[in-house]
Each structure stands twice: as structure tokens, then as C-alpha cells.
Amino acid sequence: MQWEEETLSEGAPKALVDLFRTVKEQEPSPVVLLSRLGSALRRVDPSFDPEEYGVPNLRALIAQYPDLG
């Protein structure tokens, strides 16, 4: 899964959007891979659990915001 910065939804959690932008700044490509975002998320918050958001994984969490990817 790839995200283009221009497609970021205002409905997405601010922390997720902020993290996306941080990862994007480190990438020369115009897209951010879900795997890179997941790695960054684990570095920022090792206790992150998508099940706290009612979904089984990060992909499912992102899928709740179709404008993101």
C-alpha cells in the first residue's frame, strides 16, 4: 500500500497524519509505503496496538480512511 501526501484525509487521526509527514520528509519518493509507516510507528510507540482501534492490523486501520491510500 502506498500513500500520496496529497490524498491525506482530514478525517484521519492527527497523530497518524503527523507520523506520515515525518516519514514522508525522510523519503525521496512521492509515496510512503505502509511498511515504512508501520516501522516508524513502532519506533515512536512500541506499545501501539491497532486492536485498540477495533481493527486487527495497521492495514485495516488505514482502510478506515480511504482518502489516505
Secondary structure by P-SEA (a helix, b strand, c coil): cccccccccccccaaaaaaaaaaaaacccccccaaaaaaaaaaacccccccccccccaaaaaaaccccc
